[in-house]
């Protein structure tokens, strides 16, 4: 390793926020990117800005941005575009991170915090990315990894040194915070409270009279008032041609010899021998097995009792469905049983055993003549797939020569159709293929059609004809949905009126249970769950006074809730202690984070921040 100029080996905290593992991740990310953006990311621009005397390079920002994008992509389970990352504000977050890091580096250099050679060496040799096949630090692996990513040993080791220095500085700022006991007590009392309440859920059956059918005028008014609910989304109008295996398969000829060969290859599927559902209870010796059988025959113990005595469960002894050959020497005795029962003791691979046979599965035999139709269909479909695949190049040549889809469909005998594609529509037909949907989503105006294959061997090509703008669905076409929406809204209004009337009667002295079935929930916490109730229920319950009655409304729900009891938080016991410990830890972390944010903001403001927006834009352009 390159020898650093400083030898200060200031101890650092074990639990540092700026973890050295970041460098390991950085190395692995750079290896995966193949050196992407490691040098001269912004072309001739190398500096992104400064915080005090500390320079921020475009590579610092680009690496951090790429790393965060990869992490977010992994979280979503699919690659994230830079435009999507910007929509999440990721670029601003990462820029703030590199500014904060530069501010800490600037301050660490100003007050003389540094890491010694031994500390740097210890960090690097412990990194798994630099370990060889023997599991220890390998010099050549280290040199190759850095060389591949255009990093010198001096540069990398200086980065480690700075990371350790930042950790020491950060640890000094965030360490030593404690959560105020009064605050912890108040938060624990609030978080640990529980409520007991009664809930009456109302349905259309609780209304004095059914909701009348809507008039035409009411439907028209509802349709217009909620036109956004009855509007088709923007669509891509696609013309496509397709050649499907099932379309071509009937034309394929099947060779009788090939059919017979396939039947012979898969004979086990067509000639299934008789099988039995069997359990095997093994004993250490023949004498013990014989004694157990005697007790079974005398009625002194059941087979299940014998299993339990052996310290086993039925799952432990279950063999599933087995053939005579599967049972070996025990096969003859077990298959001699004409009905469910126990055979043995007989010898098994594990020793003397009793076998309980629970059911007989009859043999299944499918003759060649019976199987030939399904096997022939398979062979024809396979042949169709091969034939379609062989025509891919020919069809692409036609398209490349300027032939339109209509001409290709006519010449090649392909299906041709037009559809309006919306990503949220229920996939059906050819749009059920993920590859076809991906192709439609990717196609742009002016793109030339190109043939491709789907997962099952189908061939397709498509063309974007036009973008169909969003448009209202006429009332006659959306009538069923409009009626359902109007009815749901009218029912909700009627239920709200009914709930208000019931509330008035209950407050006047009647029992809530007089109006229907009341469910009672006892000891529910703030993070509890009540099945079928809206999310607004518990927040409302925890804002109520004891004995109070409220109407609760939510999507598809109307009801009344009455608070029966307020249960204070437990102050003793394991759960109470665990809650206090959690609150204490989170409060301490929040205080430390706030202090660190204020500290780094003060450092940045005092040192001065200079950011070159042109360089930032250059990095963003490379990310697109």
N, C-alpha and C positions, 0 to 999 in steps of 0.2 A: 504494500500500500504506500501511497505517497506520504512523506513525513510532514506533518503539520508544524507550524512554527510555534504553537503555544503548547504548554505542558500542564496548564491548570486542570486538575481533575476534581472540580467542585462536585460534591455529591448531589444527586438529583433525587426527586421523590419517585417512589416506585409507581404510584398511581398518578401518572402525568396525563393531562388532557391531550397534549400534542403527541400522541403515541408514535414511537419509532416505527411501529408496524406500518404506518402510512408509507414509509419508504419501500417496504417490501411490496405492498400493493402497487405502488408506483412503478416499480421495476417490472412486475408481472403485467401491468397494463401496457407498459411500453413494449414489452416483448410481444404481447398480443397484437399491438398496432404495427409491429414491424418498423419501429422508429418513426411512426407518423408524427410529423410536426415537431420533431425534436430539435432541429436546427433551422434558423432563419424562417420561422413559421410565417412571418408576415413579409416575406420577400426581403427587401433591403432594410426593413424596420426590425430592430431587435429589442428596443426598449418600449415598454408599455407606459411607464411613468416612474415616479419616485415617491417615497414617504420619507421625508428627511433626507438622509444620505443614502438610504437603502433603495436600490433600483429594483423595479419589477420588470422582468423580461416578458416578451410575448410568449415565450415557451412556458414560463411559470403559469401564466393564465390559461394557455391552450391545454396544457396537461391537466390542470385542475378541472377545467370545463369538460374535457373529454371523460375524465374519471367520473364526475358527477352524472354525466349523461349516461354512461354505461351502467352506473348503479341504478339510476331511475328506470332505464330500459329493462334491467333484470327484475325490478320491482313490478313493472307492468307486464312482463313476459313477452315483450316484442320490442324491436329496435325503435328508438325514439329519434325523430327528426329534430334538427336544430330549431325549426320554427315552433315545434311543439314544446321544446325545452324553454324557448323564450316566452311562450304563453304561460308557462308555470313560473316565470321569473327566475329561472335557473341561472341565466347569465349575470343578473344583478347580484344574486346570492354569492356566486363564485367570485365575482370581482371584489365584493366586500371581504370575502375570505382571504384573498391574496393581499388586499390592502392591510387587513388586520395582521397577517403574518409578517408583512414587511415592516409594520409599525413595531411589532415585538422584536424583530431582528435589529431594527435601528436602535431601539432602547437597550437591548442586550449588549450591543456593541458599545453604546455610549457609557454604560456603567461597568463594562468590563466582564460580563458573564461569558464564559466559554467552557468548552468540554475538552478534557485532555486526551492524549493519544490512546491511552489504555481504554477509556470509555468508548471512544469511536471504534476501536478495534473489537471490543467486546460486542458492540451492537451489530457490526457487520458480520462477524464470524458466526453470530447466532441466527442470522437470516437464512431461512430454508431455501430461498431462491438461489443462494450461492453454495449450497451443499452438494457434494458429489455423491457417487453411488455408495460410498462408505458411510454416508450420513453425517459427515463432518465438513467443515469449510474447505472448499477446493479453490485454489488460486486461479486455475485456468477457467473454471466455471465463472468465477467472479469477473475476470478480465474479459471473457467472451461476452457476458451479459451486458457489461458496460459498453464494450466496443460496438456491439450490435445496435445499441441505442445512442451512439454518438456521444457518449459521456466518458470523460477521463476519470481516472481514479481520484485525482485531486478534486474535481468538481463534485463527484458523488460524496466523497468523504467530507467535503466542506458542507454539503447539504445536511449530512448526518450531524455534524458538529453544530450547525445552526438550529437543527431541530431539537437537539438536547438543550441548547441554551434557551430556546423558547419555552421548553417544558419547565426548566428551572424557574424562569421568570413567571410563567403562568401559575405554577404550583405555589409560588410565594404569594400571588394575588388571591387565589381562590381558597387557599388552605386556612383553617382555623375558624371558619364560620360555624355558628351554632344557631339553632332555631329557638326563638323565644318561647319559654315554657307556657306563657299565657296564650300565645297564638296557637301553639300545639293543642292545648286544652280546649280552646274554643273550636278549632277545626275538628278535633276528634269528637267533641260533643255534637257538632253539626253533622258530620259524616256518619256517625254511628246511630243516629236517631232512626226509629222505625215508626210505622203507622199501621193501625188496624182499621179497616173500612169495609163498608157494605156497598155493593154495586148492583144497580138494576139496569140491565141492557134492554133497550126497547127495539122492537122490530115492527114491520108493517102490520103484523097480526095484532099489535097493541093499539092500533088506531080505531077510533069509534066506527069509522066507515072506510071502505076501500078507496084508493086513489082513483078518480074517474079517468077514463081514456082522454088523451089530449085532443083538442080540436085542431083543425088544419091551421087556423090562425096562430094558435099557441105553438105548434110545431115550427111554423115559418119564423115566428119571433125568436124561438129558442135557437133555431139554426143560424139566424143572422147574428144573434147576440154571442154565439159561441163559434163563429165561423173558423177560428183558428183550430178548433178541435175537428173540424170537418173540411180540412184542406189537405190536398195531396202534396207531399214534399216534392222538391225539385227532382227530376229524374233524368237519366241518360237514356235516350232512345237508341237502341242498339239493333243493328241487323247482323245476324250471325248465320253461318252455315255449319252443319254438323254431320258427321258420319259416325253412327253409333254401332257398336258390335251387335246389339240385338236386332238392328235393322239388316245388317249384312249376313248374320249367322244363318238364316234359313237357306241362303244361296250356297253355303259351303257344303262340300261333299265330305262324307265320313267314310274312311277306309275300315272295312269289317275287321281286318287283322289288328288295326290300331285300337279299335273298340274292345276286341277280345283281350288285347294286351293290357289295356287300362283296367279292365275288370279283374284280371289276374293280379295286377299290381296292388289292387285295393281290395283283395278278397276278404280281408279281415273286417271290412265294413259291411260286407254282404253275407258272410257266413259267421254269425255270432253264436257261439256254443251256449248251451244251457248254463246258467249261473245261479249262485245262491248268495243271499245276504247272510254273512257269517261273522260270529264273534269267537275269539280264541282265548281261553283262560289257561295259562301255562302253570305247571307245578314243578317244584324242584325234583321230586322223585315220583316213580310210578306208584309207590305205596300211598303217597299223599293224594295223588290224583284219583286213585281207586277209592280211597276213603271219602273223598269229596263227592264222588259219583254215588256212593252208597247213601250218604246223607241226603243227596238230592232225590234219589229214588224213594227213600223212606219218608220224604216230605218234611224232614227235619230242617231243611234250609232250601231257599230258592236259589236260582242261578245268580240273581242280583246280590243275594246275601253272600254267596261264595266270592263274588267279585269284590265286594266291600271288605271281606275278611282278608283278602290278599292286598288290601291297601290300594286298590285300583279303581278307576271309573270305567263306565261303558265306552267312553271315547278311547281309553287306553287299549281296550281289547278288540275294538271294531276293525275288521278286515275289509269291510265294504262288500261289493259284489265280486265274487271270485268264481273262476271256473274249476273244474275237476283238476286240471293240470296245475293250476295255481296252488292248490293245497298239497301237492306232493303225495306223500304216503297216507295222509289223512283224507285224501279225496274220495276214496272208495267208501269209507264209513259215512262221511258227510252226505255224499250223493245217494247213499242207500236210503236215506230218510225220505219218505214219501210226503211228509208234511212237516211243518216247523216243530223242532224238538232239539234234544241234546244228543250228541254222538261222543263216544269215547269212554274212558281215556284212550287216546291213540297218540302215537309218536308224531311230533312235529319238528321243525327245524330248531326250535328253542327248547325242546324237551317234551315230556308227556303233557297232554293237554285235553281239556274238555272243549268241544266245539258246539256252540248253539247256532242252529240254523233258523233264521227268522222268516225267510221268504224264498220262493222258487221263481226265478226269472227264466221263462221259457226260451228255448233257442229261437233265433231269428235267421231265416234263410231267404235270401233274395237271389233268384236265378238270373242267369245272364240275360235271358229274354226280358225279365222284369226290370232289370237295371239298365238295359240298353238305351231306353229313351232318355233318361236323365244323363247318362254318360255321353250319349251322342250330342245332347245339347251343350254339354261342357266342351266337347271337342270342336263343335262348330263355332262356339263363341271364341275359343282360343284361336282357331284358324282365322276368324273374322278380325280379331285384334292384330294378328300378324299381317293380314292383308291391308288393314287400315294403316298400320305403322309403315308399311312399304310404300304407301302412296303419299306420305307426308312431304317428301322432297319434291315429288311431281306437282303437288298442289301449291307448294310454296313457289316453285318455278313459274307456275301460271300467274300467281298473284304478283310476283316480282316483274313479270313481263307486261303488267298493266291490266290484266283481266280483273273485272269487278266480281264481287261475291255472287251476283246473280248468274254471271256467265260460268263461273266455277261450279256453282251448284248444279247447273244444267248439264255441264260436261261430265262431272264426276258423280252424278246421281246423288247429291247430298241434300239433306233437309235444309230449308232456308226459312227463316222467320224473323219477325221484328218484335221487340219487347221494350217496355219502359222499365228500366232498372232503378230501384231505390234500395239502398243498403238495409233499410229497416223492414222491408217486405219479407214475408215468410218465404224462405227458399222452396222452390218447387220446380220440377222438371230439370232442365239443364242448369238453372241457377242454384240448384242444390250442390253442385260441384264447387268446392272451395277454390280450385284453380281457375274455374270460369269466372267466379265472382271477383277474384283478385285481378284477372285480366280486364274485366269491365271497369273496376274501380281505377285501374291504372291508365286506361285508354284516354287519349286527349284528342281534341279536334285536329284534323290534319294527319293523324297517324295512319300509316298504311297497314292494311290487314296482313296478318301473318298467321299461318296455321300452326297449331300446337296440339299436344296430346293431353287428355285428362287421365285421372288415376286409373280408370277401368279400361283404358285403351281407346276411348272415343277420341275423335279428331274434330277440332273446331277452328274457326277463324271468325273474327268479328270486326265491325266497323261502327264508329260513333256517327250517327246521322245528325243528331241535334241534342241540345240541352232543353228539356221540357221544363219551363218554369213552374214554380208552385202555383196551384190553382184550387179554388173552392170546389168541393164535391157537391153537385146539385142535390137538392133536397130529396127528389125521387130516388136517387141512387143511394143516398145515405139514410133513407127513411128509418130503417130498423135501428141504427145507432142513435139517431136523433130521438126516436121514441124512448129508447132505453135511457138516454141522458136526461130527457125531460122528466121521465118517471122517477129516476133516482133523485133528481133535484126536488121535485114536488114531494116525494116521500120524506126527504130530509127536512123540508120546511114543516111538513105536518107532524113529524116526530118531535121537532124542536118545540112546536106549540103544545104537543101532548106532554112533553117533559116539563114545560113551564107550568102547565095546569096541575100535574102530579106534585110538583114541588110546592105549589101553593097549598094543596090539600095536606101534604105531609107536615108542612110548617104550621098548619092549622090544627094538627093533633093526630092525623091518621098515621098508620104504620106504612113504611116503605114497602114491606112485604105484601101489603094488601093489593098492590098493583102488578104483581108478577113474581117470578122466581128471583130471589136476591142471592148473589154470591158474596161470601164473606172472606176477606183476605186478612190474615193476622201476621203481624210482625214483618211487614214488607219494608226493605231498605230503599234508599234513594236510587240505587242501581238495580232494583228489582224488576220483575217482569210479570205482567198480567196478560194472559193469553186472550186474544181477541179485542183487547182495548187499545185505543190510540196512544201514541207516545206522550200526548199531553196529559194523560191521566195522573201519573205519579207526581209530576211537577205541581199540578193543581192540588193534589192531596196534601203535599208537604207545605202548601201555602195556606191551608185551611185551619180554622180553629176547631177544637174538639166539639162534636155535635153539629157542625155546619153541614149544609146540604147544597150541592152544586150540580148544575147541568153540564155534562161533558159531551162535546161534539168532536168528531173527527171524520176522516174519509170512510164512509160506509158505516158509521157508528154514531148512535145517540143514546145517552143513558144518564142516570143520576147516581151520584156517589155521596155517601154520608160518612163523615169521619167519626169512627167509633172511639178511638183512643190514640194518644200520642205517647209513644214509648221512648223514654230517654235512653241515650247510649250507655252501654255497659262500661263500667270504669275498672273492672277487675276481670281477670281471666286471660287465657292465651290469645283469644281473638282481639280483645281490647288492647293488649300489649302490642300485638302485631300491627293493628291499625295505627297506634301512636308511633311505632317505629317507622312505618311507611310515611306518615305525615312528616315526622321529624327529618327523615332523609330527603324527601322532596323539597321541603322548605329550605333545608341547608343547601341543596343543589340550586334552587331558584335564587337564593341570596348570592351564592358564589357566582352564578352565571350573570346576574345583574351587575355585580361588582366588576367582573371581568369585562363586560361590555362597556361599562362606564370608563374603566381603565384604558382599554384600547382606543375608545373614542377620544379620550383626552390625549393619549399619546399621538394619535393621528393628527388631531387639531394643532397640537403644540409643535409637532415636527413639520407639518405642512404636507398636503397631498397634491401631487401633480399627475394627472392622467391624460394621456394622448388618445383622444377619441378615435383618431384616424387609425392608430395601431389596434385599438379594440375592434373597430369595424373590419380591419384586415383579418383578424383572427376569426371573426364571425363569418366572413366570406368564405374562408377555408372550411368552416364547419358545415356549410350548406351542401 
